[in-house]
Amino acid sequence: FHVAIALLVASTCNSDSELTQPDVIRATLPGTWALASVVPGSGTMLNLRVTGTTISGDGTYAIEAGQPGTVNVQGHIAGSHVIIDFTRSDGIVAHYDATLKSEDVLRGDLSYNSAPPSVVEFHRVTLTS
């Protein structure tokens, strides 16, 4: 009986206001996230880990008609924001300043090599406990 209650509580979605709390972000963020891409043949996957307020990880990217590669992820949780910098194997650096919109959606400003940002979403692919 206690296991069923624990599972029910663990599976309950966090409210929008809870998604701004650093402890909730820290517990929600680990896992694999995919950039919601509108360009066929392109995409970015990030495998995120969280220790305290530090975000680390790795991933892969693909570009339309280009060479795919890997990414190295570094970042931190700052209040309600997830700040991620990822460096692609082709040398391009991306900066992402986002917030959790749900347990499975990150939305925020993404810029490459200091270019003007675009609002993009990353969607959860898998959860890491």
N, C-alpha and C positions, 0 to 999 in steps of 0.2 A: 504493500500500500504506500509506504513512504517513497519508494522508487518511482511510482506512478506520479505522485505529487511533484517530486523533484523534476521529472521529465516534463510535466505540464508547465511548471514555472520556467524551466530553461527554454522551452519552446515558445513562450509568450513573447510577442514582438515588443520591443522597447517603444515607448511613446516618443514623439518628435522631440520633446523637451529633454528626455533622457539621452537622446543621441548627441546632445551637445556637451555631455558630461565627460571629462577626460577618462574616468574609470570605465565608462560604458564604451567609449571609443577604443580604449586599450583592449577590452575584451572582444569587441566586434571586428576589429580590423584584420587580425591574422587570417591569412588564406590567399587564394589566387583570385586576382581581379583582372578583367578584360576591358580594354578601352572600347566603348561603343562607337564603332567606326562607321562612317558613311561612304568611305572610299573602298570599293571592292579590291581585295587582294592586299589590304593593309591592316595592321592591327598591332596592339601592344598587350602583353600579358605580364602582370607583376605578381610575384610570390612574396607576400609581405609577412614580416615577423615583427613583434613588438616586445621590447624589454623596457619597462618603466614608461618613459615618454619617447624613447628612441625607436625609430622605425628603420629596419634594414631589410634587405632582400635582394632578389635577382629576378630575371625574367627574360623574355624574348620579344622581338619586334619583327614585323615584316612591312615592307613598303611596296607599293604598286610598281611593278616592273623594275624592282631593285633587289639588292642583296639583303636577305634577312640577317639578323644578328642577335646579340645578347644585350641585356641592360644590367647595370649595377644600381641598386636603390639605397638611398640614405635619406633620412628625414626625421621628423619629430612631431609630437602632438603639442599644439600650442593653444590652450583653452579649448574651444570648440572646433579648432581647425586642424586638419591633417596637412602637413607641409612635406612634400616629397620632391626630392631632386633625383632624377635618374639619368645616368650617363650611358648612352648607346655605344656599342662597339665601333661605330663609324665616327665617334667623337662628338656627336651632337648631344647637348645637355638640355634636358627638359626640366621645367619647374612647375609643380602642381600645387596649388593652394585650394583645398577642398573642404567640404563638410559632408558628414553622413546625412543623406536624405532619407534613407531607410537602412535596415541592417544589410541590405544587398546593393545599395547604390551610393557611390561617392560622386558629388557634383562640385565642380569648381573651375578655376582659371588655369589653363595649361598653356605654357609658352615654351618655345624652343629657341635656344641661343639668344635669349633676351628679346625675341620678337614680341609684338603685341599679343596678349593672351586671347584665347578662345575658350568659351565655356564648354566643357565636355564632361561626360560621365564615364566612370568605370563601374562595371557590374560584377558582382561576386560570381565566381565560377565554382570554387570549393571553399569550404570552411576548414581552418586548421585549429585544432584545440590545443 
